[in-house]
Amino acid sequence: MGALEEFLRKHPVFTLGELKEALGGGRSVKTLYNLLQHHKRAGHIVQVDGVYCVVPPSLQGESFVPDRFLVASKLRSDAVLSHHTALEFWGLANQIFATTYYTSARYRRPLTYQGIRYVCLLLPKSLKGKPFLSTVLSEKDGVPLRVATKERALVECLDRPDLCGGFEEVVRCLSSFPYVDEGELWAYLEARGKVVLFAKVGWVLETFKEQLFISDELLSKLRRCIPSSPVAIDRSFRRRKRFVCSWNIVVPISWKTSLEGGC
């Protein structure tokens, strides 16, 4: 077995840069690229933008959909599976989406392959210098990939429920949590430093207090960081809203109904 074939056997998903690092030696990037194109034409690999995916021998000649988690993890060198996608990876999502989200410090245009859309979300400015805060270096099919913790993913989803199937889906996901690591949650919230997020998270976790064993200490810490004046957490929402006095936020009534029925 040649060096390239051995590499393909051990690396189901990779980039040209990774191939160059492993097998470069005296070979130029152009030579390696041409070798990959040969295997691509032979049906041994498929290419998703700059990511190469090995087609299992049993599926060669048939329709092959690469693992979306692995593909997303290779689209940027600092990619972190985030938002709803992270909850899907951890088995905590209520639904499986056709869109796969990953976060990076450098934007990349969205792309679609085999019906799966890959969307890059820019790392929040407050996390500059610590992009991997509240992440886990996990593994899938022998390939390392970085994933947001369930606590970070929860905060991301509450920050942008529009990227997560709506607030009701976020509540359903939270219903699947076995527990919440309060230290992990607080560290990420503190790094984000977004006042309304403290209120959103506190409001939601207070409702799930008994189910997820949320401590009074955490709720008190969150309450000390809420906005000093009422804030509408979804200003684009034009229908009926309700003021939640204890957290100084104005929420859509539909959100309140979803939360009360989801815990």
RATA-V553015 format. One record per residue. N is the residue number from 1. PSI is psi in degrees with one decimal (* if undefined). BURIAL is + if it has 16 or more other C-alpha atoms within 10 Angstrom, else -. Layout:
# RATA-V553015
n	psi	burial
N	PSI	BURIAL
N	PSI	BURIAL
This chain:
# RATA-V553015
n	psi	burial
1	130.4	-
2	167.9	-
3	-41.3	-
4	-43.8	-
5	-38.1	-
6	-39.8	-
7	-45.2	-
8	-33.4	+
9	-34.1	-
10	-15.0	-
11	91.5	+
12	-23.2	+
13	134.5	+
14	170.4	+
15	165.6	+
16	-36.4	-
17	-39.8	-
18	-36.6	-
19	-41.7	+
20	-42.3	+
21	-36.2	-
22	-38.7	-
23	2.8	-
24	-66.3	-
25	-121.9	-
26	1.2	-
27	138.7	-
28	163.3	-
29	-37.9	-
30	-40.9	-
31	-45.3	-
32	-39.4	+
33	-43.8	-
34	-37.0	-
35	-41.0	-
36	-39.4	+
37	-35.1	+
38	-46.8	-
39	-30.2	-
40	-45.4	+
41	-30.7	-
42	-6.4	-
43	13.1	+
44	-26.8	+
45	158.1	+
46	157.1	+
47	127.9	+
48	95.2	+
49	-117.5	-
50	14.3	-
51	133.1	+
52	135.2	+
53	128.4	+
54	130.6	+
55	122.3	+
56	141.7	-
57	-36.1	-
58	-16.5	-
59	0.3	-
60	133.6	-
61	-3.8	-
62	172.1	-
63	126.7	-
64	125.8	-
65	112.3	-
66	156.0	+
67	118.7	-
68	-31.1	+
69	-43.5	+
70	-41.5	+
71	-50.3	+
72	-37.1	+
73	-19.0	+
74	-6.3	+
75	-21.6	+
76	145.9	+
77	-23.8	-
78	20.3	+
79	137.5	+
80	121.8	+
81	126.1	+
82	-179.7	+
83	-138.2	+
84	-32.2	+
85	-38.9	+
86	-40.2	+
87	-35.4	+
88	-43.2	+
89	-40.4	+
90	1.2	-
91	26.0	-
92	0.2	+
93	146.6	+
94	-30.0	+
95	158.8	-
96	123.3	-
97	157.1	-
98	-9.2	-
99	131.4	+
100	123.0	+
101	138.2	+
102	151.0	+
103	141.6	+
104	156.3	+
105	-15.2	+
106	127.6	-
107	147.8	-
108	138.3	-
109	146.9	-
110	151.2	-
111	156.7	-
112	133.6	-
113	127.2	-
114	40.2	-
115	-0.8	-
116	127.4	-
117	130.2	+
118	118.9	+
119	124.2	+
120	128.3	+
121	132.3	+
122	138.4	-
123	132.2	+
124	143.1	-
125	-31.9	-
126	-15.6	-
127	8.4	-
128	128.2	-
129	-12.7	-
130	57.4	-
131	-21.1	+
132	16.5	+
133	134.2	-
134	44.6	+
135	164.9	+
136	133.7	-
137	100.5	-
138	-166.7	-
139	143.1	-
140	125.4	-
141	35.7	-
142	1.5	-
143	123.7	-
144	141.7	-
145	150.1	+
146	132.1	+
147	140.3	+
148	141.9	+
149	162.9	+
150	-30.4	+
151	-44.7	+
152	-43.2	+
153	-38.8	+
154	-47.0	+
155	-41.7	+
156	-41.8	+
157	-37.6	+
158	-29.9	+
159	-39.7	+
160	69.9	+
161	-20.5	+
162	-21.6	-
163	0.7	+
164	21.1	+
165	11.0	+
166	167.1	-
167	-37.2	+
168	-38.7	+
169	-37.9	+
170	-44.0	+
171	-41.7	+
172	-37.7	+
173	-45.3	+
174	-31.4	+
175	-20.9	+
176	-7.4	-
177	134.0	+
178	-29.3	-
179	173.0	-
180	126.8	+
181	103.5	-
182	-36.1	-
183	-43.1	-
184	-45.5	+
185	-47.0	+
186	-41.6	+
187	-41.6	-
188	-43.6	+
189	-42.8	+
190	-39.8	-
191	-39.0	-
192	-39.9	+
193	25.6	-
194	109.9	-
195	-45.1	+
196	-25.2	+
197	-36.2	+
198	-40.9	+
199	-44.7	+
200	-50.6	+
201	-43.3	+
202	-44.8	+
203	-45.6	+
204	-47.2	+
205	-29.2	+
206	-36.7	+
207	-32.4	-
208	15.0	+
209	-49.0	-
210	-42.3	-
211	-38.5	-
212	8.5	+
213	44.2	-
214	131.3	+
215	152.5	-
216	-32.6	-
217	-44.7	-
218	-44.7	+
219	-37.0	+
220	-42.1	-
221	-42.4	-
222	-40.8	+
223	-30.2	+
224	-14.0	-
225	7.7	+
226	164.9	+
227	147.8	+
228	-18.3	-
229	157.0	-
230	137.9	-
231	131.7	+
232	120.2	+
233	-9.1	+
234	86.2	-
235	-19.8	-
236	-13.9	-
237	122.4	-
238	-2.7	-
239	-165.4	-
240	140.1	-
241	167.6	+
242	135.4	-
243	123.9	-
244	96.9	-
245	-42.2	-
246	-19.4	-
247	3.0	+
248	39.8	+
249	152.0	+
250	121.2	+
251	151.9	+
252	140.6	+
253	-34.3	-
254	-33.6	-
255	-44.6	+
256	-40.3	+
257	-43.1	-
258	-42.1	+
259	-44.6	+
260	-25.4	-
261	-7.3	-
262	-9.6	+
263	*	+
